[in-house]
Amino acid sequence: MLCLTEEDGAPKPGDYENDADEELYERFFTLQTMLRDYRFRVHLKGGPLVDATRGQGRILALLKLKDGMRTRELAKLMGIRVSSLNETLGKMEQNGYVVRKPYPKDRRVILISLTEKGRNAKEPRNQYPSLFEDFTDEERSQFGEYLSRMIKSIEKQGGRKAKTILEQEHRRHEAIFAKLSGEPVDEQERMRRTLLPTP
């Protein structure tokens, strides 16, 4: 059994109709925690550029679409504070992926550009080995059905609709690519899937 406090948001005794529900919740919580840890370890092994949806990998992907972006513009596209972006850019600059230079017409504005190393850096694809390799096709299908039922259950109990969350993310990514690339929607969709897949 997991020993968590109520402050951690852990379920309290009596939250479930029976012990089986509590045990299932704890297994699910354990799986969720392990997946987060697994993703973190894959990133440690693959380096900071391994994931084009987060951190340095995302900055690299966006700069490959539009090099020489202003700091504020990039921070806005990523949905983070300029101070947080500058911290990450500092690490990328130290590792030789980007350079920051003042804008010639207004030295208060900083432009971020890829170096040769940054332009040539390749983002690994499919860096996650299959977590379902020990499952049969039938078990994968059954598990998918269980996940769908869990999603519906969360929605029924007041959670935001999964479709709404995914559409919101899709629109946000589309807006980023429309602004950066000016490419047609089909091309935006291709890039969205390869560079900034919806989580």
C-alpha positions as CSV (number, residue, x, y, z in Angstrom):
1,M,0.0,0.0,0.0
2,L,1.2,3.5,-0.8
3,C,1.6,5.8,2.3
4,L,0.6,9.2,1.2
5,T,-0.9,12.1,3.2
6,E,-4.2,13.8,2.5
7,E,-2.1,16.9,1.6
8,D,-0.6,14.9,-1.3
9,G,-4.1,14.6,-2.8
10,A,-4.0,10.9,-1.9
11,P,-7.3,9.0,-1.5
12,K,-8.5,8.9,2.1
13,P,-10.0,5.8,3.8
14,G,-13.6,5.6,3.0
15,D,-13.2,7.4,-0.4
16,Y,-14.0,4.1,-2.1
17,E,-16.9,1.6,-1.9
18,N,-14.5,-1.3,-1.3
19,D,-10.9,-2.2,-0.8
20,A,-10.7,-3.4,-4.4
21,D,-11.3,0.1,-5.7
22,E,-8.6,1.5,-3.4
23,E,-6.2,-1.1,-4.6
24,L,-6.9,-0.3,-8.3
25,Y,-6.5,3.4,-7.6
26,E,-3.2,2.8,-6.0
27,R,-2.0,0.6,-8.9
28,F,-3.0,3.3,-11.3
29,F,-1.3,6.0,-9.3
30,T,1.8,3.8,-9.1
31,L,1.7,3.3,-12.9
32,Q,1.3,7.1,-13.5
33,T,4.2,7.8,-11.2
34,M,6.4,5.2,-12.9
35,L,5.5,6.5,-16.4
36,R,6.6,10.0,-15.3
37,D,9.8,8.6,-13.9
38,Y,10.4,6.5,-17.1
39,R,9.9,9.5,-19.4
40,F,12.4,11.5,-17.2
41,R,15.0,8.7,-17.4
42,V,14.6,8.4,-21.2
43,H,15.3,12.1,-21.4
44,L,18.3,11.8,-19.2
45,K,19.7,9.0,-21.4
46,G,18.8,10.7,-24.7
47,G,19.8,14.2,-23.7
48,P,17.8,17.5,-23.5
49,L,16.9,17.5,-27.2
50,V,15.3,14.1,-27.1
51,D,11.7,15.4,-26.9
52,A,10.5,18.1,-29.3
53,T,7.5,18.7,-27.2
54,R,9.4,20.0,-24.1
55,G,12.2,22.2,-23.0
56,Q,15.3,22.4,-25.1
57,G,13.9,20.0,-27.7
58,R,10.9,22.2,-28.3
59,I,13.0,25.4,-28.5
60,L,15.2,23.7,-31.1
61,A,12.2,22.5,-33.1
62,L,10.6,26.0,-33.1
63,L,13.9,27.7,-34.1
64,K,14.3,25.2,-37.0
65,L,10.9,26.6,-38.3
66,K,11.8,30.2,-37.7
67,D,15.4,31.1,-36.9
68,G,16.3,34.4,-35.3
69,M,13.2,34.8,-33.1
70,R,12.9,37.4,-30.4
71,T,13.1,36.2,-26.8
72,R,9.6,37.5,-26.0
73,E,8.1,35.9,-29.1
74,L,9.6,32.5,-28.4
75,A,8.5,32.7,-24.7
76,K,4.9,33.6,-25.8
77,L,4.8,30.7,-28.3
78,M,6.0,28.3,-25.6
79,G,3.6,29.7,-23.0
80,I,6.4,30.3,-20.5
81,R,7.9,33.3,-18.7
82,V,10.9,35.0,-20.4
83,S,13.0,34.4,-17.2
84,S,12.3,30.6,-17.5
85,L,13.2,30.7,-21.2
86,N,16.4,32.6,-20.6
87,E,17.5,29.9,-18.1
88,T,17.0,27.2,-20.7
89,L,18.6,29.3,-23.4
90,G,21.7,29.8,-21.2
91,K,22.2,26.0,-21.0
92,M,21.7,25.7,-24.8
93,E,24.1,28.5,-25.5
94,Q,26.7,26.9,-23.2
95,N,26.3,23.6,-25.1
96,G,26.7,25.4,-28.4
97,Y,23.2,25.0,-29.9
98,V,22.1,28.7,-29.9
99,V,23.4,32.2,-29.8
100,R,21.7,35.3,-28.4
101,K,22.5,38.6,-30.1
102,P,21.0,42.1,-29.7
103,Y,18.6,43.2,-32.5
104,P,20.5,45.8,-34.6
105,K,17.6,48.3,-34.6
106,D,16.9,48.0,-30.9
107,R,19.7,46.7,-28.7
108,R,17.2,46.0,-25.9
109,V,15.6,43.2,-28.0
110,I,17.5,39.9,-28.1
111,L,17.3,37.6,-31.1
112,I,17.9,33.8,-30.7
113,S,19.5,32.0,-33.5
114,L,20.7,28.4,-34.1
115,T,24.3,27.7,-34.4
116,E,25.6,25.2,-37.0
117,K,25.5,22.5,-34.2
118,G,21.9,23.5,-33.5
119,R,20.8,23.4,-37.1
120,N,22.4,19.9,-37.5
121,A,21.0,18.4,-34.3
122,K,18.6,15.6,-35.0
123,E,15.6,15.0,-32.8
124,P,15.3,11.2,-32.2
125,R,12.0,9.7,-33.3
126,N,10.2,7.0,-31.4
127,Q,12.6,7.2,-28.5
128,Y,10.2,5.3,-26.3
129,P,10.4,1.5,-26.6
130,S,7.0,-0.2,-26.7
131,L,5.5,-0.6,-23.2
132,F,3.1,-3.1,-24.6
133,E,5.5,-5.6,-26.2
134,D,4.4,-8.3,-23.7
135,F,0.7,-7.8,-24.5
136,T,-1.2,-9.7,-27.2
137,D,-3.2,-7.8,-29.8
138,E,-6.4,-8.8,-27.9
139,E,-4.9,-7.5,-24.6
140,R,-3.9,-4.2,-26.2
141,S,-7.4,-3.8,-27.6
142,Q,-8.9,-4.7,-24.2
143,F,-6.6,-2.3,-22.4
144,G,-7.5,0.5,-24.8
145,E,-11.2,-0.1,-24.0
146,Y,-10.5,0.1,-20.3
147,L,-8.6,3.4,-20.8
148,S,-11.5,4.8,-22.8
149,R,-13.9,3.8,-20.0
150,M,-11.7,5.5,-17.4
151,I,-11.6,8.7,-19.5
152,K,-15.4,8.6,-19.7
153,S,-15.6,8.0,-15.9
154,I,-13.4,11.1,-15.2
155,E,-15.5,13.2,-17.5
156,K,-18.7,12.0,-15.8
157,Q,-17.3,13.0,-12.4
158,G,-16.7,16.6,-13.5
159,G,-13.3,16.4,-15.3
160,R,-12.8,18.4,-18.5
161,K,-13.8,16.5,-21.6
162,A,-10.8,14.7,-23.2
163,K,-11.9,15.9,-26.7
164,T,-11.9,19.5,-25.4
165,I,-8.5,19.2,-23.9
166,L,-7.0,17.6,-27.1
167,E,-8.7,20.1,-29.4
168,Q,-7.4,23.0,-27.4
169,E,-3.8,21.6,-27.6
170,H,-4.3,21.0,-31.3
171,R,-5.5,24.6,-31.9
172,R,-2.6,25.9,-29.9
173,H,0.0,23.9,-31.9
174,E,-1.7,24.9,-35.1
175,A,-1.5,28.6,-34.2
176,I,2.2,28.3,-33.4
177,F,2.9,26.7,-36.8
178,A,0.7,29.1,-38.7
179,K,2.6,32.0,-37.2
180,L,6.0,30.5,-37.8
181,S,5.8,28.7,-41.1
182,G,2.9,30.2,-43.1
183,E,2.5,26.7,-44.4
184,P,-0.9,25.3,-45.6
185,V,-2.9,23.4,-43.0
186,D,-1.9,19.9,-44.3
187,E,1.8,20.8,-43.9
188,Q,1.1,22.3,-40.4
189,E,-0.6,19.0,-39.4
190,R,2.4,17.0,-40.6
191,M,4.8,19.2,-38.7
192,R,2.6,19.2,-35.6
193,R,2.7,15.5,-35.5
194,T,6.4,15.2,-36.1
195,L,7.7,18.1,-34.0
196,L,5.0,18.9,-31.4
197,P,2.8,15.9,-31.0
198,T,-0.2,16.3,-28.8
199,P,0.4,14.6,-25.5
